[in-house]
Amino acid sequence: MRWIFSLLLFFCTMPLFAKAEVTPGVEVFFEEKHDQDLVGKRIGIVTNHTGIDRHLRPTIQLFLDHPDLQIVALFSPEHGIDGQAYAEETVENGKWAHLPVYSLHGETRRPTQAMLKEIDVLIYDIQCVGARAYTYPSTLFYAMEEAAKRGIEVIVLDRPNPINGETIDGPMLEEKWRSFIGYINVPYCHGMTIGELAQFFNKEYNISCKLKIVPMKGWKRSMSFRDTGLSWMPPSPYIPEEDTPFFYPTTGPLGQLKILNIGVGYTLPFKIAGAPWINAKKYAEALNAQNLPGVYFVPFYFKPFYGLYKGESCQGVLIRITDHLLYRPLSVQYLLIGMLKSLYPKELAMRLAKSGDKDPFHKANGTEAILRILMEEKYPAWKLINFQSKEREEFRAKRKQYLLPQYS
């Protein structure tokens, strides 16, 4: 009887652990023989360490091992071809085996005429984080623009949006705050894959390059990265885990104000928010009382190893996601900072006055309105959360034409 119970327990719990088998675009590219179209053409690849297949084989090696494909150059984004460079660190040109590696985060962030002169096709394969304020989509945008000028085809090997393909949250991007860290007018969380974004760029910004998207197999819009069955490769040093992309847009912009430690400098980057002047229990209770869907705030105590408040005892909250499809990263951010205003108005005003340049915060959010509402409103949380709700719905309708039907 014991073995029957064990068998029943196995089958009852199996769905809890089962994961889909998503095939990334790079594998589909070879499985469906797209490589045959490139025989005799000179190929450049924009990629880094996140370009891997299900078996952790690098995209670069898959192409190099193909006997009929001619790879002539590689292009690396922020953090370098191997991902070890820090945020905003200049990356130099280098070599991968016999190939030149041109940095798109060094002297130039656009492929130059000299870099592209021997290239017929440019392939892009990088795992992104699903947020507007990240340089990888900007690198793709620049590459598409430069390729269009020279009649070079661009092929995007699609990868999952690690948050999911449904969550849309946060402000749109005002032209004034357009920068390399946020280049396109979409909500901070846009719910699109990099392939879908490429289609959006190509038409909405009149790039008009010859563009081909190789979709994934098995990915659905409701999936977070954890649902895919794929191995997470950190796209940058502070995005170490497969769920970190949920938290990067939650506290990343907030960290630009330099009033809270957001776990950068501790073991939980972007997953906590705290400071020496906060009461953890009081803060958590106030946040949870707002009943924001998909999230729960746990009182948390920590001492940063480096960065803001290094070596000081801090109190704050650990952010727990209770439903990833209901969780709204920017809404959580605005609740975090809005409740600080409600609980500690004098302390917050003093800290903001001393925090220095606010432009990085405006660039990250894409607008000055967030800080203005925070400063002007006595209880700003829900006004911040509802900011530009109409514009988000308009975007949701517009983006439908760029969504790949395979993912529905």
C-alpha positions in Angstrom: 0.0 0.0 0.0 2.9 2.3 0.7 4.1 2.3 -2.9 0.5 3.1 -4.1 0.5 6.2 -1.8 3.9 7.2 -3.0 2.8 6.9 -6.6 -0.4 8.9 -6.0 1.6 11.6 -4.2 4.0 11.8 -7.2 1.2 12.3 -9.7 -0.6 14.7 -7.5 2.4 16.9 -7.0 3.9 16.6 -10.5 2.1 19.7 -11.9 3.6 21.8 -9.2 7.1 21.1 -10.5 6.4 20.6 -14.2 7.8 23.2 -16.5 7.2 24.0 -20.1 10.0 23.2 -22.6 10.5 26.5 -24.4 12.9 26.4 -27.4 14.7 29.8 -27.9 14.9 31.4 -31.3 18.6 30.4 -31.8 17.6 26.7 -31.8 14.5 27.2 -34.0 16.8 29.1 -36.4 18.8 25.9 -37.0 15.9 23.4 -36.6 13.9 25.1 -39.3 16.8 25.5 -41.6 16.9 29.3 -41.6 20.7 28.9 -41.8 20.4 27.7 -45.4 19.4 31.3 -46.4 22.7 32.6 -45.1 25.1 30.3 -46.9 27.5 32.5 -48.8 26.7 35.6 -46.8 29.0 37.4 -44.3 27.5 37.3 -40.9 27.9 39.6 -37.8 26.4 38.6 -34.5 25.2 41.0 -31.7 25.3 38.9 -28.6 26.8 38.2 -25.2 27.0 35.4 -22.6 23.1 35.2 -22.4 23.0 34.0 -26.0 22.7 30.2 -25.3 20.5 27.3 -26.2 18.6 24.9 -24.0 21.8 22.9 -23.5 23.8 26.0 -22.5 25.7 26.0 -25.8 26.7 29.6 -26.7 25.1 31.1 -29.8 28.5 32.1 -31.0 29.8 28.6 -30.9 26.7 27.2 -32.7 27.3 29.5 -35.6 31.1 28.9 -35.6 30.5 25.2 -35.7 28.3 25.4 -38.7 30.5 24.4 -41.7 28.6 26.5 -44.3 28.3 29.8 -42.4 30.8 32.6 -42.5 31.0 34.6 -39.3 33.1 37.7 -39.7 32.5 39.8 -36.6 30.9 39.9 -33.2 29.3 42.9 -31.4 29.0 43.2 -27.6 26.5 45.3 -25.6 26.8 46.9 -22.2 28.6 44.5 -19.7 30.7 43.0 -22.5 30.7 39.8 -24.5 31.1 37.8 -21.3 28.9 39.9 -19.0 31.6 40.8 -16.4 31.7 44.6 -16.8 29.9 46.8 -14.4 26.9 49.0 -15.2 28.0 52.0 -17.4 31.6 50.7 -17.5 33.2 51.3 -20.9 33.8 48.1 -22.7 36.8 47.9 -25.1 37.0 46.1 -28.5 38.5 42.6 -28.2 38.7 39.2 -29.8 36.8 35.9 -29.6 39.0 33.2 -31.1 39.9 34.6 -34.5 37.0 37.0 -34.6 37.0 40.8 -33.8 34.6 41.8 -31.1 33.3 45.3 -31.6 32.1 47.0 -28.4 28.8 48.8 -28.7 29.3 50.2 -25.2 32.7 51.9 -25.7 33.8 54.8 -27.9 30.6 54.3 -30.0 27.3 52.7 -29.2 26.4 52.4 -32.8 28.0 50.0 -35.3 30.1 52.2 -37.6 30.7 52.0 -41.3 34.1 50.3 -40.6 32.5 47.7 -38.4 29.8 46.9 -40.9 31.7 47.1 -44.2 32.1 43.4 -44.6 28.7 42.3 -43.3 25.6 41.2 -45.2 23.5 40.0 -42.3 23.4 41.1 -38.7 22.0 38.6 -36.1 20.8 39.7 -32.7 20.6 37.2 -29.8 20.6 38.7 -26.2 18.4 38.0 -23.2 16.7 41.2 -22.0 14.9 41.9 -18.8 11.5 43.1 -20.0 11.9 46.8 -19.0 12.3 49.9 -21.1 15.1 51.3 -19.0 17.8 48.9 -20.1 20.4 49.3 -22.7 20.0 46.1 -24.7 16.9 47.2 -26.6 18.7 50.5 -27.4 21.6 48.5 -28.8 19.2 46.6 -31.0 17.5 49.9 -32.1 20.9 51.5 -33.0 22.0 48.3 -34.9 18.8 48.3 -36.9 19.1 52.0 -37.8 22.7 51.5 -39.0 21.9 48.3 -40.8 19.0 50.0 -42.6 21.3 52.7 -43.9 23.5 50.1 -45.6 20.9 47.6 -46.8 22.0 45.0 -44.2 19.4 42.4 -43.1 18.7 42.1 -39.4 17.6 38.7 -37.9 16.4 38.7 -34.3 16.5 35.3 -32.5 13.7 35.8 -30.0 13.8 35.1 -26.3 11.3 35.3 -23.4 10.3 38.4 -21.7 11.3 37.2 -18.3 8.5 39.0 -16.5 5.8 37.7 -18.9 4.1 38.9 -22.1 1.1 40.5 -20.4 2.3 42.9 -17.7 2.1 46.6 -18.8 3.0 49.1 -16.1 4.6 52.5 -15.6 4.9 55.8 -17.4 5.5 56.3 -21.1 8.7 58.0 -22.2 8.8 61.8 -22.8 11.0 62.9 -25.7 13.0 65.1 -23.3 14.1 62.1 -21.3 15.0 59.8 -24.2 18.5 58.4 -23.6 20.5 55.2 -24.2 19.0 53.6 -21.0 15.5 54.4 -22.3 15.1 55.0 -26.0 11.6 54.0 -27.0 8.2 55.4 -26.1 6.6 52.4 -24.4 5.6 51.9 -20.8 8.4 51.0 -18.4 7.1 47.4 -18.4 5.9 46.7 -22.0 5.0 43.0 -22.0 6.8 42.4 -25.3 9.6 40.1 -26.4 12.7 41.5 -28.0 11.5 40.3 -31.4 8.2 42.1 -30.9 10.0 45.2 -29.9 12.1 45.0 -33.0 8.9 45.0 -35.1 7.6 48.0 -33.1 10.9 49.9 -33.6 10.9 49.2 -37.3 7.5 50.6 -38.1 6.8 53.1 -35.3 10.2 54.8 -35.7 10.3 54.4 -39.5 13.6 52.5 -39.4 12.4 50.3 -42.3 15.3 47.8 -42.2 15.0 44.4 -43.7 13.9 42.6 -40.6 13.3 38.9 -39.8 12.2 37.5 -36.5 12.8 33.9 -35.6 10.1 33.1 -32.9 10.5 30.8 -30.0 8.6 27.5 -29.8 6.5 26.8 -26.7 6.5 30.2 -25.1 3.2 31.8 -24.1 2.4 35.3 -22.9 1.5 34.2 -19.4 4.9 32.7 -18.7 7.5 34.2 -16.4 11.0 33.0 -17.0 10.6 30.4 -14.3 7.9 28.7 -16.3 10.0 28.2 -19.4 12.3 25.4 -18.3 15.3 27.4 -19.6 18.4 28.1 -17.6 18.8 31.7 -16.5 22.0 33.4 -17.4 22.3 36.8 -15.6 22.2 39.5 -18.3 24.1 41.9 -15.9 25.9 41.6 -12.6 22.9 42.8 -10.6 20.3 40.7 -12.3 21.5 37.3 -10.8 18.3 35.3 -10.6 15.4 34.5 -12.9 13.0 36.4 -10.8 15.2 39.5 -10.5 13.6 41.1 -13.6 10.4 41.5 -11.6 12.2 43.6 -9.0 14.6 45.6 -11.2 11.7 47.9 -12.4 10.2 47.9 -8.9 13.2 49.5 -7.1 15.7 50.3 -9.8 14.3 53.8 -10.6 13.8 54.4 -6.9 17.4 53.7 -6.3 18.4 56.7 -8.5 17.1 59.0 -5.8 19.7 57.7 -3.4 17.4 57.7 -0.3 16.9 54.0 0.1 19.1 51.0 -0.2 17.5 48.7 -2.7 19.6 45.6 -2.0 22.5 46.7 -4.4 25.3 46.4 -1.9 23.6 43.5 -0.1 22.7 40.0 -1.2 19.2 40.8 -2.6 19.6 43.3 -5.4 16.3 45.1 -6.1 14.3 42.9 -3.8 14.4 45.1 -0.7 14.0 48.7 0.2 15.2 50.2 3.5 17.1 52.8 5.4 18.3 53.5 8.9 15.5 56.0 9.5 12.6 53.5 8.7 10.7 51.3 11.1 10.3 48.0 9.3 7.2 46.8 11.0 5.4 50.1 10.7 6.4 50.4 7.0 5.3 46.9 6.1 2.0 47.2 7.8 1.2 50.5 6.0 2.2 49.0 2.6 0.1 45.8 3.1 -2.9 47.8 4.3 -3.2 49.2 0.8 -4.0 45.7 -0.6 -2.1 46.1 -3.8 -2.6 42.9 -5.8 0.1 40.3 -6.3 2.5 41.5 -3.6 3.2 41.2 0.1 5.7 43.2 2.1 7.7 41.5 4.9 9.5 43.5 7.6 13.3 43.2 6.9 16.5 44.1 8.7 19.9 44.3 7.0 23.3 45.9 7.0 24.7 46.7 3.5 28.2 45.5 2.7 28.8 48.5 0.4 27.0 51.4 -1.3 24.3 53.5 0.3 24.3 53.1 4.1 27.3 50.8 4.1 27.7 49.2 7.5 24.6 50.8 8.9 21.7 48.9 10.4 18.8 49.4 8.1 15.1 48.5 8.4 12.6 48.2 5.5 10.7 45.6 3.6 11.4 42.4 1.6 9.1 42.4 -1.4 7.4 39.0 -2.0 5.4 38.3 -5.2 2.2 36.4 -4.5 0.9 36.3 -8.1 3.3 37.2 -11.0 0.4 38.0 -13.4 -1.2 40.5 -10.9 2.1 42.0 -9.8 2.8 45.5 -11.2 6.4 46.5 -10.7 6.1 50.2 -11.1 2.9 50.3 -9.1 4.8 48.6 -6.2 7.6 51.2 -6.6 5.2 54.1 -6.4 3.5 52.5 -3.4 6.9 52.2 -1.7 7.8 55.8 -2.2 4.3 57.1 -1.7 4.0 55.5 1.7 7.4 56.9 2.7 5.9 60.4 2.0 2.8 59.5 4.1 4.9 58.1 7.0 8.0 60.2 7.0 7.2 63.5 5.2 9.9 65.6 6.8 12.6 62.9 6.6 11.8 62.2 3.0 11.8 65.9 2.1 15.2 66.4 3.8 16.7 63.3 2.1 15.4 64.3 -1.3 16.8 67.8 -0.9 20.3 66.3 -0.2 20.2 63.5 -2.8 21.6 65.6 -5.7 20.9 65.3 -9.4 17.4 64.1 -10.1 17.9 63.6 -13.9 18.8 59.8 -13.5 15.4 59.3 -11.8 13.6 61.3 -14.5 15.4 59.3 -17.2 14.5 56.0 -15.6 10.9 56.9 -15.2 10.8 58.7 -18.5 9.1 61.8 -17.1 9.5 64.5 -14.4 5.9 64.1 -13.4 6.6 61.3 -10.9 8.9 63.4 -8.7 6.5 66.4 -9.1 3.5 64.4 -7.8 5.6 63.0 -5.0 6.7 66.5 -3.9 3.3 68.2 -4.3 0.8 65.6 -3.0 0.3 64.9 0.7 -0.7 61.3 0.0 0.8 60.6 -3.4 0.8 56.7 -3.6 -2.3 56.1 -5.6 -2.0 59.1 -7.8 1.4 57.9 -8.8 0.1 54.3 -9.4 -2.8 55.6 -11.6 -0.6 58.1 -13.5 -1.0 57.7 -17.3 -3.4 54.8 -17.0 -5.1 56.0 -20.2 -1.9 56.2 -22.1 -1.0 52.6 -21.1 -4.3 51.4 -22.5 -3.7 53.2 -25.7 -0.3 51.5 -25.9 -1.9 48.2 -25.2 -4.2 48.6 -28.2 -1.3 49.8 -30.5 1.1 47.0 -29.6 -1.4 44.3 -30.7 -0.2 44.6 -34.4 3.4 43.8 -33.3 2.7 40.7 -31.1 3.7 37.4 -32.6 0.7 35.1 -32.9 2.7 32.0 -31.9 2.7 33.3 -28.3 -1.0 33.7 -27.8 
